[in-house]
Structure formats: C-alpha cells, structure tokens
Amino acid sequence: MLPMPGMKFDWKQSALTEVQRATLAAARKEATETILVSTSLAASGHPGGSLSCIDLLFGIYGICNISPKNLHADDRDVVIISNGHISPGVYGTLALHDFVQKSDVITGFRRAGSMFAGHIETKVPGVEWNTGNLGQGLSAGAGAALARKLRGHDAWSWVLMGDGEQQKGQIAEARRFAVKFGLNNLVCVVDRNYLQIGGDTREVMDQNVEADFAAAGWNVCSIDGHDHGEIFETFSRIRRGEVPDPSRPTCVVARTIMSKGVPSMENKAHYHGSTLNEADLRKALAECGIEDRVDHWKAARATASLQTGVHEDWPKFNGIEVGPAIVRTAATDCRSAYGDVLEDLAKRNNSGPAPKVVGISNDLEGSVKMSGFRKISPKAFFEGGIQEHNNAVVAGRLAREGFLSFFSTFGVFGVCETYNQQRLNDINMAGVKVVCTHLGLDVGEDGPTHQNIDYVGLLLGTFGFEVFLPLDPNQTDQVIRYIATSRCNSFVGMGRSKMPVVTKPDGSPFYDASYKFIPGKMDVIREGTDVTVITMGAASTYALAGAKLAADKGVSVQVLGCASVRPFDVEGVRRAASTRAILTVEDHSVQTGLGSLVAQAVADLGLVTRLKRLGVTRYGSSGPSADVFKEQGMSPDNIAATLISLAAK
C-alpha cells in the first residue's frame, strides 16, 4: 500500500498542487484494485458505480473535517453516502485515509460477520449512516446539517447520491426541507453516469436533476466528475461560500462514466451490480496498469480473520431533566397529556444556547398537541409539512446526533407509511421518539384509511423499538417522561378520544404520584380469581367498563394493564393464567397484536389455559368510535358477556 499523505486538502487554497494531483492519480489505482478485487473475489457487489464515484469520494473525504481522530466530535463534518451499494469505493477511499486497512476490505468484503458489508454500515469507521434503500440519504444529511446549525458549529454535511435514485419521491421532500430551514451547510453531490440496473436512466425514468434542484431553490452547478482539479476547485468554492446564494444549500451534478478507468467495463449498465470472473479480473487489472496480485488476495481471503468493526451503541441524551408527573382527575385525551409533557421538557431543557429537545411535526401540530412545545421553544420545533418520509429520517438523524428528538403524526402515517424509514432508524440505532396519535378504531369517523390497526405487528418486525400503549392520560405522562431518558428507539401510541382516568377501587387515580412506570411490567388494576382481561391503549376504556359489568354480575375479574408491549411481561401472562381463562382486548388487528403476544407467551411457558382474543377483525367503518368498537365486538356489554361465559366454562 502506498502512503497517501496528500489525500487531505485545504479548502482555502485556490487549486491543487502538482503533488496533490499525482497523489490522487496514484490513489485512484489503489482504489481501483480494491474495488475490482474485492467484488470479484466475493462474486457479488457493485463495481461500476464505485468506479464512477471514486474521484468524487476523494474530493468529499479530502475536503471534509473528518478523520479517524475526530469521529465523534460534534463539530466534525459529516459524510452521508446515500447510494450505499458503492461500498467498495467507500471502503477503498477510507483505506486511503487510514480509517481502515485495504487488506481487511479485500479479505472481508461481503463475508458474514465482517464489517465490510455489501451496503455501507456504521460499523466501519468513517461511515455515518447505514444506507442501501435509495432515496433516504439526503434526509439524513439534512438532519446532520440541522444539528450543526442548532449547536452553532461551522461544520458541513455532504451527501453523495446516484442519479437513478433521484427518481425517489423522498428526495423532493428533502430538497424542500433543506431550503425552508436554511441549510446552507448542506451539499448534495450527484453521480450522473446516466446508468442504472435497467439501463439508461433517461429510458427507465427520465429526470432533469439540475432543474429539479434549481426549482426547489438550491444552488446548482455541473462539473466533470473525474477531473480532480475541477472537483476540488468546485468543492472549495462551495465551502468558502462562493455560490450564487450562500444562504441556500448546493447541489453538484457530476458527469461521470460508469466503471471509469477500465475500458472494457466503461459505460455498461451490466456492471452496476455484476462482477468480473477471475480471467476478466486479470485482464481488467492489466488494462489499468495494476500489478496482478489476484493469487495473493485469494490466499489472503481464505485465511484472514474478519474485522467486525466498532461496537455501535444508542446515543446518550445527556442531562435531560424530566420533572415530576402531573396527576389528572378529569377525563382528557392522552395526546393532551403528551403535549403537556413536551412543553414541560422544553421549559426544563431548552433554555441554553442550543436546545436539547427537538420536535418534528407533519402538518398536524395542533392534532398531536405540539403547539405548547413550539411556543416555549420555537427554534427547536420544525414543521416539516406533509413529508413524513423525509421528516422521519431527519428526526432519526437528529436523535443520532444526541438530541432528544420527537417525531409526531397520526399512527397511519408515522408507522404504516414510514415503516421503511423507521426500520432504517432502528438499524442505525437512532434513538428517535415516535409518538403517534389517532391510532386504531378510536379515530372513528375518519374511517378505515386512517384507522391504523397494525402498528404493533409492524414495529415488532424491528429489533430495537420499545413499544408502549398507555391506558390513560396519567400513564401517558409517565411513559413520555420515561422515553425521554431511554436511549432506545421508542414508540408511544394513543387514540384521539378523551379517556376517563383509570382509578383504584376507591375511585382515586391508579396512576398517581406514587406510581412508577416500569417497562416490561403489566399493572394489576383489579384483583380477581375467575377470569383475567389483559388490555392496552384506547381499548382499555371498554375493557375496564366490561370488567365492571361482569363484576356486577358476580364474576371475579382480574384486570391487567399492558402498556408495555415491548418489552413484554411474560410473567404477567403466567399470573393471568392462574385464573380460569384469559381475555385480551385491543384496538389492533387481532392477528398481530396483544392477543398474539399473549398466545405466544402461553405456548412458550407451556401453560394450559383458555384464551379468547377480542380485537379488530376487519377494516372498520366510519362513525363514532364507540359505535365502531361495538361493530367489532368490543362494546362493554359484549366484553362483559364474554368474561361471564369464560368464567362459567
């Protein structure tokens, strides 16, 4: 490996020196070998785009304030690679900057357990965001740029994207967001090689990249993406603010050639995602004037130990003051309790020069009760409009940057519509707080398009989301204060309607000042010996009313409140099974929610008990929520009748 001391550049200089040009030419050969050999020996990967991007990668990592020594500094520049399939080019560039070793890349590429995955991952030092699902990188870059603005750092966010992915709609959302919030420290570089998997981008789905960015209000320029001098001079001018409007973000459209530098591969869409066999690999290396060390690398790959990478951990929300819970006695909606806590968090944490708590709304500020937060802390509130895909990723990136980041909208938009974005937030261990209102049948009159009934099933398909469905406004208050201290991704869901306060037998609030919310623990709201009802969220109002009716008929009903869906209280199910039968009641698809979790626990524990599940069995109709619940068999009368029947068997 040649030493590459000239890979970093000073953006204040006017042009590259001859030594720097020579360094970059030598570096290109090194990276070309890394790309060709790693993909060929793995027999999978994306060499074409890696070769077309490599000169742009040199320019971005060369000019950015990022090095192995400042990987976690708040004032570092951030590089987001949206087209994550060009991982061989990224790894090759990082090796030239001493983040990783070239030999480790070639011997570990696309091997199970290695950090050098097919699409870039943050296990690799110098990689800031796991990508691969195209169209999301610009949103992550916008979040990183916004974080630097909020903290007052003169630092930049650079995003590299492919031209095929410009067909994704989320990019338009990100473009508008960046302009609205003045992210002039955000630079998007588009690799314009005009080829994607299906062939010419103009035939697959034509787009005018320059015009699209210009129409959104960005500065736009076009360059030769293989001319090191032009790349450096353009990037340096942007960094110095020498653009038409320094108050706006900038897009650089770089004309490149697929598989640049390997004549037999150039301008062939086939090599977007296809590799060379061994014979063609040797020919390609010869074409490039690169020494044939294929046998060496084959032997090394067969015996090398794998580099697993740095251990990723959830971000810390340092110094968050949560304050005591508010105890309510009158019926109200859970979302109002959420709004009260948000406002309290803003008062306690956002008085300094940089806020600690931020909020993202999706044109539903009033409905999700974020107005109080906005009033107290307007500079920490971001109205992202009806752009849930972008906003979800921005919120995730802000969380990864160490902000306590709340993303709020209706459940059908915050989970169903943005499931892919939330899944990537989870993969990136962002620590975002997704608080969704208007869940399930409780939306009532809005009808089935808005009655989100699959949020638990979807989120349990991730591995890092906590999932909470509080039973009343008082418990909502405590749950929100809890997630403000949690490092995990957290989901809190609630309906729209006002809910009566859950009470103790003496009529006082159950979730009072002495109560402490404990994740993974069901609450025993009523003691009983005949039958147990387990419930969560908005359905708890009907379950509690039904339990009372059954108790009035002489049935001893145990009521367990299951606000914590993940982590889940398996031992609570064991307690429930000590009665004659278990009934679950939920405002959720009966196939994938609370009832399914209880059934799994019964099976895993080897319990012998009767189990009946009440929940949503079909798309609901449009009408008052009580009527819609009744249609689905969850009226208090039907719940009581079911409990009486179970107790009698």
LOVOMI-272652 format. One record per residue (C-alpha): x, y negated, z negated; residue number from 1. Coordinates in steps of 0.1 Angstrom, whole numbers, plus 5000, padded with zeros to 4 digits. Example, Ala and Ser with C-alpha at 12.3 -4.5 7.8 and 13.67 -1.06 7.14 Angstrom:
BEGIN
 east north   up resi
 5123  5045 4922    1
 5137  5011 4929    2
END
This chain:
BEGIN
 east north   up resi
 5000  5000 5000    1
 5014  4966 5010    2
 5014  4939 4984    3
 4989  4912 4993    4
 4999  4881 4973    5
 4983  4857 4997    6
 4947  4870 4996    7
 4935  4841 4974    8
 4931  4806 4988    9
 4927  4771 4975   10
 4896  4755 4989   11
 4912  4721 4986   12
 4937  4729 5014   13
 4928  4719 5049   14
 4939  4750 5068   15
 4955  4784 5064   16
 4993  4786 5064   17
 5011  4809 5088   18
 5020  4832 5059   19
 4983  4834 5049   20
 4973  4843 5085   21
 5000  4870 5086   22
 4988  4883 5052   23
 4952  4886 5065   24
 4962  4904 5096   25
 4981  4929 5076   26
 4952  4932 5052   27
 4929  4939 5080   28
 4949  4970 5090   29
 4949  4982 5054   30
 4911  4978 5051   31
 4905  4994 5085   32
 4923  5025 5073   33
 4903  5025 5041   34
 4871  5022 5060   35
 4878  5048 5087   36
 4894  5075 5065   37
 4870  5072 5035   38
 4839  5075 5057   39
 4853  5103 5079   40
 4865  5125 5051   41
 4832  5120 5033   42
 4814  5128 5066   43
 4790  5100 5058   44
 4789  5063 5054   45
 4787  5031 5074   46
 4820  5022 5092   47
 4805  4999 5119   48
 4791  4972 5096   49
 4821  4974 5073   50
 4845  4967 5101   51
 4823  4938 5114   52
 4822  4923 5079   53
 4857  4927 5067   54
 4870  4893 5078   55
 4840  4877 5061   56
 4847  4897 5029   57
 4883  4885 5029   58
 4871  4849 5032   59
 4845  4852 5004   60
 4866  4870 4979   61
 4896  4849 4989   62
 4880  4816 4981   63
 4859  4826 4951   64
 4869  4821 4915   65
 4866  4858 4906   66
 4894  4881 4897   67
 4900  4912 4875   68
 4908  4888 4847   69
 4875  4869 4846   70
 4849  4895 4854   71
 4826  4884 4826   72
 4833  4847 4823   73
 4801  4826 4825   74
 4819  4801 4848   75
 4831  4826 4874   76
 4818  4826 4909   77
 4795  4854 4918   78
 4796  4875 4950   79
 4764  4895 4959   80
 4767  4920 4988   81
 4731  4924 5000   82
 4739  4948 5027   83
 4753  4973 5002   84
 4758  5000 5028   85
 4791  4983 5038   86
 4806  4997 5007   87
 4838  5009 5024   88
 4845  4974 5035   89
 4838  4960 5000   90
 4859  4986 4983   91
 4887  4981 5007   92
 4886  4943 5000   93
 4885  4948 4963   94
 4916  4971 4965   95
 4935  4943 4982   96
 4925  4920 4953   97
 4936  4946 4927   98
 4902  4953 4913   99
 4906  4990 4923  100
 4931  5013 4939  101
 4929  5021 4976  102
 4938  5058 4969  103
 4909  5061 4945  104
 4885  5047 4971  105
 4895  5071 4998  106
 4896  5102 4975  107
 4864  5093 4956  108
 4841  5078 4983  109
 4806  5093 4982  110
 4816  5121 4958  111
 4792  5129 4930  112
 4804  5113 4897  113
 4827  5088 4914  114
 4820  5051 4911  115
 4826  5046 4948  116
 4791  5053 4958  117
 4776  5051 4993  118
 4759  5018 4984  119
 4778  4995 4961  120
 4773  4998 4924  121
 4784  4976 4894  122
 4804  5005 4880  123
 4831  4991 4904  124
 4849  4960 4890  125
 4841  4930 4912  126
 4807  4943 4923  127
 4780  4921 4907  128
 4747  4938 4916  129
 4737  4972 4928  130
 4722  4969 4963  131
 4712  4990 4992  132
 4675  4983 4995  133
 4678  4955 5020  134
 4664  4920 5016  135
 4669  4915 4979  136
 4705  4902 4977  137
 4696  4865 4984  138
 4672  4866 4955  139
 4698  4879 4932  140
 4722  4853 4945  141
 4697  4826 4938  142
 4693  4839 4902  143
 4731  4837 4898  144
 4733  4802 4912  145
 4704  4791 4890  146
 4722  4805 4859  147
 4753  4784 4867  148
 4731  4753 4871  149
 4714  4759 4838  150
 4747  4762 4820  151
 4763  4733 4838  152
 4791  4752 4853  153
 4808  4741 4886  154
 4806  4777 4899  155
 4791  4792 4930  156
 4771  4821 4942  157
 4780  4837 4976  158
 4757  4862 4993  159
 4767  4884 5022  160
 4739  4898 5043  161
 4734  4918 5075  162
 4714  4904 5104  163
 4690  4933 5106  164
 4679  4928 5071  165
 4668  4892 5080  166
 4636  4909 5091  167
 4626  4914 5055  168
 4600  4890 5042  169
 4616  4886 5007  170
 4644  4866 5023  171
 4619  4839 5034  172
 4608  4837 4997  173
 4644  4834 4985  174
 4651  4807 5010  175
 4622  4785 4998  176
 4631  4791 4962  177
 4667  4781 4966  178
 4657  4748 4983  179
 4629  4740 4958  180
 4653  4743 4928  181
 4683  4725 4945  182
 4707  4755 4945  183
 4734  4737 4965  184
 4759  4761 4949  185
 4744  4790 4969  186
 4760  4801 5001  187
 4745  4828 5024  188
 4768  4844 5050  189
 4750  4865 5077  190
 4769  4891 5096  191
 4755  4885 5130  192
 4766  4915 5151  193
 4732  4920 5167  194
 4730  4957 5160  195
 4711  4978 5135  196
 4702  5015 5133  197
 4676  5013 5160  198
 4698  4993 5184  199
 4698  4957 5194  200
 4682  4935 5167  201
 4665  4915 5195  202
 4647  4946 5206  203
 4640  4961 5172  204
 4625  4929 5158  205
 4638  4896 5172  206
 4646  4867 5149  207
 4663  4834 5151  208
 4684  4834 5120  209
 4697  4799 5123  210
 4662  4784 5130  211
 4647  4803 5101  212
 4672  4790 5075  213
 4670  4755 5090  214
 4632  4755 5089  215
 4634  4763 5052  216
 4657  4733 5046  217
 4691  4749 5044  218
 4723  4735 5059  219
 4732  4759 5087  220
 4764  4764 5107  221
 4777  4791 5131  222
 4812  4805 5133  223
 4833  4832 5148  224
 4832  4859 5121  225
 4866  4873 5130  226
 4886  4841 5132  227
 4903  4839 5098  228
 4912  4802 5102  229
 4876  4792 5111  230
 4862  4813 5083  231
 4885  4797 5057  232
 4880  4762 5070  233
 4842  4765 5070  234
 4841  4780 5036  235
 4864  4754 5022  236
 4843  4725 5037  237
 4812  4740 5021  238
 4830  4743 4987  239
 4841  4707 4990  240
 4805  4696 4998  241
 4813  4686 5034  242
 4779  4697 5048  243
 4751  4676 5063  244
 4732  4676 5030  245
 4752  4685 4999  246
 4721  4688 4978  247
 4709  4719 4996  248
 4721  4755 5000  249
 4741  4765 5030  250
 4738  4794 5055  251
 4768  4805 5076  252
 4758  4826 5106  253
 4789  4845 5116  254
 4790  4860 5151  255
 4808  4894 5148  256
 4813  4926 5166  257
 4801  4960 5153  258
 4832  4981 5145  259
 4856  4952 5153  260
 4892  4963 5158  261
 4885  4999 5170  262
 4879  4996 5208  263
 4863  5030 5212  264
 4837  5021 5185  265
 4830  4985 5192  266
 4795  4973 5199  267
 4780  5007 5195  268
 4749  5009 5172  269
 4757  5046 5166  270
 4785  5036 5142  271
 4762  5017 5120  272
 4757  5049 5100  273
 4777  5076 5118  274
 4813  5086 5111  275
 4842  5099 5131  276
 4852  5136 5132  277
 4888  5143 5124  278
 4900  5143 5160  279
 4883  5110 5168  280
 4896  5096 5135  281
 4931  5102 5145  282
 4925  5086 5179  283
 4909  5055 5162  284
 4939  5051 5139  285
 4962  5053 5169  286
 4942  5026 5187  287
 4946  5003 5158  288
 4983  5010 5154  289
 4978  5025 5120  290
 5000  5054 5108  291
 4982  5087 5109  292
 4981  5099 5072  293
 4950  5119 5075  294
 4966  5151 5062  295
 4979  5132 5032  296
 4945  5118 5024  297
 4928  5152 5029  298
 4951  5168 5004  299
 4947  5139 4980  300
 4909  5140 4982  301
 4909  5177 4975  302
 4929  5173 4942  303
 4923  5138 4930  304
 4904  5131 4898  305
 4874  5109 4901  306
 4872  5073 4888  307
 4839  5070 4871  308
 4841  5032 4866  309
 4833  5008 4838  310
 4805  5015 4814  311
 4776  4993 4821  312
 4755  4981 4792  313
 4725  4960 4787  314
 4732  4922 4784  315
 4731  4906 4750  316
 4707  4878 4743  317
 4729  4861 4718  318
 4715  4840 4690  319
 4678  4843 4698  320
 4656  4831 4669  321
 4622  4848 4670  322
 4604  4834 4639  323
 4576  4850 4619  324
 4545  4864 4635  325
 4512  4845 4635  326
 4482  4864 4620  327
 4449  4857 4636  328
 4415  4865 4622  329
 4392  4855 4651  330
 4388  4873 4684  331
 4410  4860 4712  332
 4428  4873 4742  333
 4462  4889 4739  334
 4476  4866 4766  335
 4470  4836 4744  336
 4490  4852 4717  337
 4517  4858 4743  338
 4516  4821 4752  339
 4518  4811 4715  340
 4550  4832 4710  341
 4566  4819 4742  342
 4560  4783 4731  343
 4575  4792 4697  344
 4605  4808 4713  345
 4611  4776 4734  346
 4609  4754 4703  347
 4634  4776 4684  348
 4659  4783 4711  349
 4659  4757 4739  350
 4668  4725 4722  351
 4705  4727 4732  352
 4722  4716 4764  353
 4714  4750 4780  354
 4683  4770 4774  355
 4684  4805 4761  356
 4649  4814 4771  357
 4636  4810 4807  358
 4602  4817 4822  359
 4592  4826 4858  360
 4556  4821 4869  361
 4539  4832 4902  362
 4513  4805 4907  363
 4495  4818 4876  364
 4509  4796 4848  365
 4475  4790 4832  366
 4462  4825 4835  367
 4493  4841 4820  368
 4495  4813 4793  369
 4529  4799 4801  370
 4518  4762 4800  371
 4529  4757 4764  372
 4563  4770 4772  373
 4565  4747 4802  374
 4555  4717 4781  375
 4581  4724 4755  376
 4609  4734 4778  377
 4602  4722 4814  378
 4638  4727 4826  379
 4636  4764 4817  380
 4603  4770 4835  381
 4604  4780 4871  382
 4572  4781 4892  383
 4582  4804 4920  384
 4548  4804 4938  385
 4532  4835 4953  386
 4566  4851 4959  387
 4565  4879 4935  388
 4593  4899 4952  389
 4618  4871 4951  390
 4608  4860 4916  391
 4611  4894 4901  392
 4647  4897 4913  393
 4655  4861 4902  394
 4642  4869 4868  395
 4662  4901 4867  396
 4694  4883 4876  397
 4688  4856 4851  398
 4684  4883 4824  399
 4716  4900 4836  400
 4733  4866 4832  401
 4724  4866 4795  402
 4692  4846 4795  403
 4661  4859 4777  404
 4641  4860 4809  405
 4603  4863 4811  406
 4585  4872 4843  407
 4548  4870 4842  408
 4519  4876 4865  409
 4489  4899 4869  410
 4497  4936 4865  411
 4488  4945 4901  412
 4515  4920 4913  413
 4540  4925 4885  414
 4543  4962 4887  415
 4525  4976 4918  416
 4535  4950 4943  417
 4571  4946 4930  418
 4578  4982 4919  419
 4609  4984 4941  420
 4622  4951 4927  421
 4616  4962 4891  422
 4632  4996 4899  423
 4664  4978 4910  424
 4662  4956 4879  425
 4662  4988 4860  426
 4691  5003 4880  427
 4710  4970 4874  428
 4703  4972 4836  429
 4690  4936 4839  430
 4672  4933 4805  431
 4642  4914 4821  432
 4610  4909 4802  433
 4580  4917 4824  434
 4548  4906 4807  435
 4517  4913 4827  436
 4482  4902 4820  437
 4448  4911 4837  438
 4455  4949 4836  439
 4431  4976 4845  440
 4393  4976 4843  441
 4394  4948 4819  442
 4398  4924 4849  443
 4362  4934 4856  444
 4347  4911 4882  445
 4379  4909 4903  446
 4372  4944 4914  447
 4395  4973 4924  448
 4421  4954 4943  449
 4430  4936 4911  450
 4423  4964 4886  451
 4459  4977 4881  452
 4454  5012 4868  453
 4488  5028 4874  454
 4513  5007 4856  455
 4523  5034 4831  456
 4528  5060 4857  457
 4549  5037 4878  458
 4571  5024 4850  459
 4577  5059 4836  460
 4592  5066 4870  461
 4621  5044 4859  462
 4645  5054 4832  463
 4652  5022 4813  464
 4619  5003 4809  465
 4603  5001 4775  466
 4565  5001 4779  467
 4542  4985 4754  468
 4503  4981 4754  469
 4494  4962 4722  470
 4459  4968 4707  471
 4450  4932 4698  472
 4465  4897 4697  473
 4482  4901 4664  474
 4501  4931 4676  475
 4508  4914 4708  476
 4525  4886 4688  477
 4548  4911 4671  478
 4555  4931 4703  479
 4566  4899 4721  480
 4589  4889 4693  481
 4604  4924 4693  482
 4612  4924 4730  483
 4629  4890 4725  484
 4655  4909 4706  485
 4656  4940 4727  486
 4684  4944 4753  487
 4664  4968 4775  488
 4641  4960 4804  489
 4607  4956 4787  490
 4571  4957 4800  491
 4542  4944 4779  492
 4508  4948 4794  493
 4474  4933 4784  494
 4439  4927 4798  495
 4421  4895 4804  496
 4392  4896 4779  497
 4391  4883 4743  498
 4396  4912 4718  499
 4384  4914 4682  500
 4412  4917 4657  501
 4419  4952 4646  502
 4411  4955 4609  503
 4417  4977 4580  504
 4387  4994 4563  505
 4384  4963 4540  506
 4380  4940 4570  507
 4414  4923 4568  508
 4437  4922 4598  509
 4455  4955 4603  510
 4485  4938 4620  511
 4491  4914 4592  512
 4522  4897 4578  513
 4533  4929 4561  514
 4531  4949 4594  515
 4563  4956 4613  516
 4561  4968 4649  517
 4583  4999 4654  518
 4588  5011 4689  519
 4581  5048 4693  520
 4557  5049 4664  521
 4519  5052 4665  522
 4499  5033 4639  523
 4473  5052 4618  524
 4445  5027 4620  525
 4419  5051 4604  526
 4424  5083 4584  527
 4403  5113 4594  528
 4403  5150 4594  529
 4378  5162 4620  530
 4390  5147 4653  531
 4416  5122 4664  532
 4413  5095 4690  533
 4446  5080 4704  534
 4443  5047 4723  535
 4462  5018 4737  536
 4457  4983 4752  537
 4424  4969 4762  538
 4406  5003 4759  539
 4412  5003 4721  540
 4383  4979 4716  541
 4359  5006 4730  542
 4377  5034 4713  543
 4375  5018 4679  544
 4338  5009 4684  545
 4331  5045 4694  546
 4350  5059 4665  547
 4329  5038 4641  548
 4297  5050 4657  549
 4309  5086 4653  550
 4319  5080 4617  551
 4285  5066 4610  552
 4272  5100 4622  553
 4293  5117 4596  554
 4324  5126 4617  555
 4357  5120 4600  556
 4377  5103 4628  557
 4414  5096 4627  558
 4424  5067 4649  559
 4460  5063 4662  560
 4470  5032 4680  561
 4497  5039 4706  562
 4510  5005 4716  563
 4544  5021 4723  564
 4542  5042 4755  565
 4579  5043 4759  566
 4594  5052 4736  567
 4566  5076 4728  568
 4557  5090 4694  569
 4557  5128 4699  570
 4554  5134 4662  571
 4522  5113 4663  572
 4508  5139 4686  573
 4516  5166 4661  574
 4498  5146 4635  575
 4468  5143 4658  576
 4467  5180 4664  577
 4462  5187 4627  578
 4426  5177 4633  579
 4402  5199 4653  580
 4407  5181 4686  581
 4423  5150 4703  582
 4406  5124 4725  583
 4426  5099 4744  584
 4410  5067 4757  585
 4429  5044 4781  586
 4424  5016 4806  587
 4445  5035 4831  588
 4444  5063 4856  589
 4436  5094 4835  590
 4461  5114 4857  591
 4493  5095 4849  592
 4489  5076 4817  593
 4485  5081 4779  594
 4464  5113 4783  595
 4492  5128 4804  596
 4518  5119 4778  597
 4498  5134 4750  598
 4492  5166 4771  599
 4530  5169 4778  600
 4537  5165 4741  601
 4512  5192 4732  602
 4528  5215 4756  603
 4564  5206 4746  604
 4556  5211 4709  605
 4538  5244 4715  606
 4507  5231 4698  607
 4473  5248 4700  608
 4445  5222 4701  609
 4416  5209 4722  610
 4424  5178 4743  611
 4399  5156 4761  612
 4411  5126 4782  613
 4390  5096 4789  614
 4403  5070 4814  615
 4399  5057 4849  616
 4389  5085 4873  617
 4382  5064 4904  618
 4386  5028 4916  619
 4364  5006 4895  620
 4336  4984 4907  621
 4332  4946 4904  622
 4313  4934 4873  623
 4317  4925 4837  624
 4344  4946 4821  625
 4321  4962 4796  626
 4299  4974 4824  627
 4329  4987 4844  628
 4342  5006 4814  629
 4307  5021 4809  630
 4307  5033 4845  631
 4339  5052 4839  632
 4325  5069 4807  633
 4343  5047 4782  634
 4314  5028 4765  635
 4314  5031 4727  636
 4283  5053 4729  637
 4299  5078 4752  638
 4332  5078 4732  639
 4312  5084 4701  640
 4292  5113 4717  641
 4325  5128 4729  642
 4340  5126 4695  643
 4309  5142 4679  644
 4310  5170 4705  645
 4347  5177 4699  646
 4343  5177 4662  647
 4314  5202 4664  648
 4332  5228 4685  649
END
